[in-house]
Amino acid sequence: MVVGLVSHIGATANSGHYVYIRRCTMHKWILYDDQILKPITIDPEKYSQNACLLLLKKKSSTIHINPENIWKQLNRLSETVREKERQEDRAEKEKTRQETEIRQKKRRADRAEKEKKRQDVEFHQKEKETDRIEKERKRKEKKKKQT
């Protein structure tokens, strides 16, 4: 049976906050929200969707909950989540950096290939021009010999 839960309310670990909900009776709960304690009479389903810690009780045993320990654990959990987000941010930045580097290398390779093609075209144009000049020279020599 669930006797308590810790839930995060907010979009990320850096925004929002954690609350603790403890069962008092079968249908009554207490919400610990920062320094505020207030009874809630609704089922805490809306909190359980974001629950990051469930406190369970065996049917035959009693449980003693120390809210101070829960807040300490909650702070450690929050720091762990923030560190994981920082690691993910660093990994995303590294991935972006690598992708940018790959795009830059590809652009350089494309420019080099384009320059090579331009030089090839220029070489072939000069070669054609040289052949045309040589043919013209031979044609003039042949014509000169005929006269």
Secondary structure, DSSP 8 states (H G I E B T S, - for coil): -EEEEEEEESSSTTSSEEEEEEESSSS-EEEEETTEEEEE-S-THHHHTTEEEEEE--TTS-----HHHHHHHHHHHHHHHHHHHHHHHHHHHHHHHHHHHHHHHHHHHHHHHHHHHHHHHHHHHHHHHHHHHHHHHHHHHHHHHH-
